Amino acid sequence: MNIIKLVLPIIGCFILYQSCNNSSQTQDIPVAEADVFAEAKEIYAAVCSGCHGMEIGAFADRKSWKFGDSKDSIAYVIKTGIVEDGMPSFDSTYSADQISLLADYIIDAKDNVAKYRDAAPIESDTFMSEELTYRIDTVVSGLNSPWGMAFLPNGDLLVTDKSGELYRVDAAGKKTEIKGVPEVRYKGQGGLLDVELHPDFETNQWVYLSYAITKEDDESLGSTAISRGQLKGNALVNVERIFEAVPYFETGHHYGSRISFGNDGKMYFSVGDRGKRDENPQSLERDQGKIHRLNDDGSIPSDNPFANQDNAKASIYSYGHRNPQGMAVHPETGAIWTTEHGPRGGDEINISLPGKNFGWPVISYGINYNGTIFTNINTKEGMEQPLHYWVPSIAPCGMDFVVGDRYPGWENNLLVGSLKYKYLDRVVLDGDKIVHEEPLIKGLGRVRSVKMSPDNYIYVGLENPGFVVKLIPITK
């Protein structure tokens, strides 16, 4: 399938953003008009883009606005924030005039979304990287947010859609919904999240899902859960919940949640701090802000670091995490690598280690979204340093290692998705040290997931709109 027609909307958004920020491309925009929102653009890029993406047009292109789309409503939300969704108030950060200008900027983008929708697309679906040339083929489209991917033994792709659907996609791109998926809490950052197969799937057919759930006796409260079911045809049967993070919270963000099976056969998965940074990540009595480790049936491995410690959750593997949304097993060492969202700055790559404290929120290289400081230190004895951190944030989501030799020059590189800047980050390693980064497929969409297929091709899940692409190297 030709990628060009599919990515018209999102490429147009990228081109519009470029045209508004590059003087060499604004010949058809009067100088006075181009300068009206200069300060608003700086504010949006500094404090809004981490959650909403760099392109204001994509953010403004929506069918509904939670609190209304009038200027007064938008300005009110900017001023007061939305606590349950993790948006801080900005009334102490910006003046009333600045908030008003930012609201005008959003209104202008909302009224002119057709400009980015209808902008000219790129002229080719072929890209050149530093090491090789590759093209993009569309695997499946018509999704909302392809949050997680897993490959069946026959090559079919399982892909989760955050809105609650699990699909099987065959080699021809045919999409079939899998029945029997547990009910999910599709709200805020919650929904159907990751999918992973049991290492011995061909024998037992177990499929594992991470997702947001609603508390049975109080629909205002939500949490993160892991369930497994056996795939029979196009349905999950014998579905059972094997983990739920407690306590539950009203907040609608920072659920985590990635799943990986380690070389030891144990299941590792992440749970975000649910926006309760001062309560959850440093407490061993709470499940949030942790990497957990379980047996495949949900029972506790006897060698877990806190398995025999009173007043500690026995499933915890490492703690002091904010919102890990990337996880992969190193193909050579077997180590569990993760990426997690920082606040404004301080996104991290970590190697999860048993019993270790990764410091959030006591130490961080970031600040609050509204520009205020929450910690004055980024190192402390007894707390692990990140392997790598980003300032400014790239909003990392999804990660995997390049294996095999299909991509000459990319062997053993780490791939990390960026939601904020809409690219796939190729991270070059020297052992456990990051020595170089290169953005790939920049501007195609918010990169939500990345996965190596069994035949060693790179698959990438993108949002706005939701689709999955395959990177195909072009050999000379």
Secondary structure, DSSP 8 states (H G I E B T S, - for coil): --HHHHTHHHHHHHHHHHHHH-GGG-TTS-HHHHHHTHHHHHHIIIIIHHHH-S-HHHHH--S--TT-SSHHHHHHHHHH-BGGGTB---TTTS-HHHHHHHHHHHHHHHHTHHHHHSS---S-SEEE-SS-EEEEEEEEEEES-EEEEEE-TTS-EEEEETTTEEEEE-TT--EEE-B-------STT-SEEEEEE-TTHHHH-EEEEEEEEEETTEEEEEEEEEEEEEEETTEEEEEEEEEE-SS-BS--S-----EEE-TTS-EEEEE--TT-TTTSTT-TTS-SSEEEEE-TTS---TTSTTTT-TTS-TTEEEE--S-EEEEEE-TTT--EEEEE--SBS-EEEEEE-TT-B--TTTS-S-B-TTS--S-S-S--TTS---SEEESS---EEEEEE--SSSSTT-TT-EEEEETTTTEEEEEEEETTEEEEEEEESTTS-EEEEEEE-TTS-EEEEEETTEEEEEEEE---
